[in-house]
């Protein structure tokens, strides 16, 4: 009888545990590079190691926490300067320097959590963070609709992205597709046209405005909490 009771309790605990939802951190994401991500293979190959080494990545967290620290409504932006074209799968390594911009309205504890979140999402892309800044961060979509693909990211005066949908007039070789995937984990990513992709801060030894390219993604993200 005792064995049956023990087995029943163990089974009940397993079933109860199986029904518990996994806590997640979720929100909106945007990125833009200085190379086309929506393109044909011949065009992409012609750009390898000539462009594509620069990128701006931005997250706006709707809900979630890192190590128990709530990040609801906060944003974080990362700027990358790689040694070669980002996303080139032929490279064994691509050392990358980065600058992180955390939301100005975050508390010191939240700023540390935002840095941890960005490093988790970017992995090796943020292995060498040379500078951390704090600025107001905003990521909005036309009519609050991600599918409009009309997005605007601002990180104070330091970085910004603005996008619109890719149209037939943007095609060059007529057999384009999404050649490079997003640089980080996303949910329902869509390639977009970058009207603006700007970094004017310090730390990377370069400033850029790589506008008017098929170089952006807008997306959602949802990952388990740390």
C-alpha positions in Angstrom: 0.0 0.0 0.0 2.8 2.4 0.9 4.5 1.6 -2.4 1.3 2.3 -4.3 0.9 5.6 -2.5 4.4 6.7 -3.1 4.1 5.8 -6.8 0.8 7.8 -7.0 2.4 10.8 -5.4 5.4 10.7 -7.8 3.1 10.4 -10.8 0.9 13.2 -9.6 4.0 15.4 -9.1 5.3 14.6 -12.6 1.9 15.4 -14.2 1.6 18.6 -12.2 5.1 19.6 -13.2 4.4 18.8 -16.9 1.5 21.2 -16.9 3.4 24.2 -15.6 4.1 26.7 -18.3 7.7 27.6 -19.1 8.4 31.3 -18.1 9.5 33.3 -21.0 10.8 36.8 -21.9 9.2 38.2 -25.1 8.9 41.3 -27.2 9.9 42.9 -30.5 13.2 42.9 -32.4 14.8 44.8 -35.2 18.2 44.6 -36.9 19.9 46.2 -39.9 23.3 45.6 -41.4 25.5 47.3 -44.0 24.8 44.5 -46.5 21.6 43.1 -48.0 20.0 40.2 -46.2 17.3 39.8 -48.8 19.2 39.2 -52.0 20.4 36.6 -54.6 23.4 34.4 -54.1 25.4 36.0 -56.8 24.9 39.5 -55.3 25.6 38.3 -51.8 28.8 36.5 -52.9 30.0 39.7 -54.5 29.7 41.5 -51.2 31.5 38.9 -49.0 34.2 40.6 -46.9 33.6 43.9 -48.6 30.5 44.9 -46.5 28.3 43.3 -43.9 30.6 43.8 -41.0 28.4 46.4 -39.3 25.0 46.0 -37.7 22.5 47.6 -35.3 20.3 45.2 -33.2 17.5 46.3 -31.0 15.1 44.6 -28.5 12.0 46.0 -26.8 10.9 43.7 -24.0 7.2 43.5 -23.5 7.3 41.1 -20.6 9.9 39.0 -18.8 12.7 39.0 -16.3 16.3 38.0 -15.9 17.3 36.4 -12.6 14.1 37.7 -11.1 14.7 41.3 -12.3 11.7 42.5 -14.3 12.5 44.1 -17.7 8.9 44.8 -18.7 8.8 47.8 -21.1 12.6 48.3 -21.4 14.9 48.2 -24.4 18.5 47.4 -25.2 20.4 48.1 -28.4 23.7 46.5 -29.6 26.0 47.8 -32.3 28.4 45.4 -33.9 31.8 45.8 -35.7 32.9 42.4 -37.0 36.2 41.4 -38.6 34.3 40.1 -41.7 30.8 39.7 -43.1 28.3 38.8 -40.4 26.5 35.6 -41.2 29.2 34.2 -43.5 29.0 30.4 -42.7 32.3 29.7 -44.3 34.2 31.5 -41.5 35.5 29.5 -38.6 35.4 32.6 -36.4 34.5 36.3 -36.9 35.8 38.3 -33.9 33.3 41.1 -33.2 33.5 44.3 -31.0 30.3 45.8 -29.8 28.7 48.7 -28.0 25.6 48.2 -25.9 23.0 50.9 -25.2 20.7 50.2 -22.2 17.4 51.9 -21.5 18.0 55.2 -19.7 14.9 54.6 -17.5 16.2 51.3 -16.2 17.5 51.0 -12.6 21.1 50.0 -12.1 19.9 46.4 -11.4 17.8 46.4 -14.6 20.7 47.8 -16.6 22.9 44.9 -15.5 20.0 42.5 -16.4 19.6 44.1 -19.9 23.3 43.6 -20.5 23.0 39.9 -19.5 19.9 39.5 -21.7 21.7 41.0 -24.8 24.8 38.8 -24.2 22.5 35.8 -23.9 20.7 36.7 -27.2 23.8 37.6 -29.1 26.2 35.0 -27.8 29.7 35.5 -29.3 28.5 38.7 -31.1 28.7 40.4 -27.6 31.8 38.6 -26.3 33.8 41.8 -26.5 31.7 44.7 -25.3 33.9 47.8 -25.4 31.4 50.4 -24.2 28.0 50.6 -22.5 25.9 53.7 -22.8 22.5 54.6 -21.3 20.0 56.4 -23.5 16.2 56.6 -24.1 15.2 53.7 -26.3 12.1 53.4 -28.4 11.0 50.7 -30.9 7.6 51.4 -32.6 5.7 50.0 -35.5 3.1 51.8 -37.7 -0.4 51.3 -36.3 1.3 49.1 -33.6 1.5 46.4 -36.3 4.7 44.4 -36.8 3.4 43.2 -40.2 3.4 46.8 -41.4 7.2 46.4 -41.5 7.3 50.1 -40.9 9.4 50.3 -37.8 11.4 52.9 -36.1 14.2 52.3 -33.5 15.9 55.1 -31.7 18.6 54.9 -29.0 19.0 58.6 -28.1 21.3 60.3 -30.5 23.6 57.3 -30.9 21.8 54.8 -33.1 18.6 54.4 -35.1 16.9 52.2 -37.7 13.9 53.0 -39.8 12.3 50.4 -42.1 9.6 49.8 -44.7 8.4 46.7 -46.6 10.4 45.4 -49.5 8.6 45.9 -52.8 9.0 44.6 -56.3 10.9 47.8 -57.3 13.6 46.8 -54.8 14.5 43.6 -56.6 17.7 43.6 -58.7 18.3 40.1 -60.0 14.6 39.0 -59.7 15.3 35.8 -57.8 15.9 37.3 -54.4 15.2 35.5 -51.1 16.2 35.8 -47.5 19.9 34.9 -47.9 21.1 35.6 -44.4 18.9 34.7 -41.3 18.7 37.1 -38.4 21.7 37.4 -36.1 19.8 36.3 -33.0 16.9 34.0 -32.0 13.6 35.4 -33.4 10.0 34.4 -33.9 8.4 35.2 -37.2 11.1 37.4 -38.7 10.5 39.3 -41.9 13.1 41.0 -44.1 12.6 44.7 -44.6 14.1 47.7 -46.4 16.3 49.9 -44.2 15.6 53.6 -44.8 18.0 54.4 -42.1 20.7 52.4 -40.2 22.8 54.7 -38.3 25.5 54.7 -35.5 27.2 57.9 -34.5 28.7 56.9 -31.1 32.2 56.1 -29.9 34.0 52.9 -29.1 34.1 51.0 -32.4 36.5 53.2 -34.3 33.8 53.9 -37.0 30.5 55.6 -37.4 28.1 54.7 -40.2 24.8 55.3 -41.9 24.1 52.3 -44.1 20.7 53.5 -45.5 18.7 52.4 -48.6 19.5 48.7 -48.4 17.5 45.5 -48.2 19.3 44.8 -45.0 16.8 44.7 -42.1 14.6 42.4 -40.2 11.6 43.0 -38.0 10.5 40.2 -35.7 9.2 39.0 -32.4 11.2 37.0 -29.9 10.3 34.7 -27.1 12.9 32.8 -25.1 13.0 31.0 -21.7 13.8 33.4 -18.9 17.3 33.3 -17.5 
